[in-house]
Amino acid sequence: MLVWVIYDISDNRTRSRVAKICKNYGLYRVQKSAFLGDLNQNESDSLALECESVIEDSDSVYVFPMCEDCFDKIKLIGTGFDRELVSGMTVTKFF
């Protein structure tokens, strides 16, 4: 399943740790604090637990699952990520 991870973290060190966790799960950064990728349910749960273990009470991390049909309905205004990154719920290329 496609998973979005979006966070609001004030501390640079903590923010870097969460970004590293996302990258370790193979997610691609689509904005400064937004990642997207293909994870199964166990990976998604594990990622959420890892993020929870490094953030402070004032921080927030959202892990949103998204079906491919919903992804296809996204309306992008302005410059954004390349939709070709995700095809058939499998990441196929990265620029």
C-alpha positions in Angstrom: 0.0 0.0 0.0 1.1 3.5 -0.6 2.0 5.4 2.6 2.5 9.1 3.2 4.5 10.2 6.2 4.2 13.8 7.1 5.7 15.4 10.2 6.0 18.6 12.1 9.1 18.5 14.3 10.8 21.6 15.8 14.2 20.1 16.8 16.7 19.7 13.9 18.2 16.5 15.3 14.9 14.8 15.9 13.7 15.9 12.4 16.8 14.4 10.8 16.3 11.1 12.7 12.7 10.8 11.5 13.8 11.6 7.9 16.5 8.9 8.2 13.9 6.4 9.5 11.7 7.2 6.4 14.6 6.8 4.0 15.6 3.5 5.7 12.1 2.2 4.8 12.7 3.1 1.2 10.3 6.1 1.2 11.0 9.0 -1.1 11.1 12.6 0.1 8.5 14.6 -1.9 8.7 17.7 0.3 10.9 18.8 3.2 8.7 17.0 5.7 6.7 14.6 3.6 7.7 11.2 2.4 5.9 8.7 0.1 6.4 5.0 -0.6 5.2 1.5 -0.8 5.0 -0.4 2.5 3.1 -3.4 3.8 1.1 -3.1 7.0 3.8 -4.5 9.2 6.4 -2.1 7.8 4.0 0.8 8.2 3.3 -0.1 11.9 7.1 -0.6 12.5 7.9 2.8 11.0 5.3 4.4 13.2 6.7 2.8 16.3 10.3 3.9 15.4 9.1 7.5 14.8 7.2 7.4 18.1 10.3 6.4 20.0 12.4 9.4 18.8 9.9 12.3 18.8 9.0 14.6 21.7 5.5 15.2 23.0 5.2 18.5 21.1 6.1 16.8 17.8 3.7 15.1 15.4 4.2 12.4 12.7 1.3 11.3 10.5 1.4 8.0 8.7 -1.4 7.9 6.1 -2.1 4.8 4.0 -3.5 5.6 0.6 -5.0 3.3 -2.1 -3.8 3.6 -5.7 -7.3 4.9 -6.8 -7.1 7.7 -4.3 -3.5 8.5 -5.3 -4.7 8.8 -8.9 -7.2 11.4 -7.8 -4.6 13.7 -6.2 -4.8 17.3 -7.6 -1.3 18.9 -7.7 -1.0 22.7 -8.0 2.4 24.0 -8.8 5.7 22.1 -8.7 5.5 18.7 -6.9 6.7 15.2 -7.0 6.9 13.1 -10.2 3.8 10.8 -10.3 6.0 8.4 -12.3 7.8 7.6 -9.0 4.9 5.4 -8.0 3.4 3.1 -10.6 1.2 0.1 -9.7 2.0 0.8 -6.0 5.6 -0.1 -6.6 8.3 2.6 -6.7 9.8 2.3 -10.2 12.3 5.2 -10.5 13.7 8.2 -8.6 15.2 11.4 -9.9 
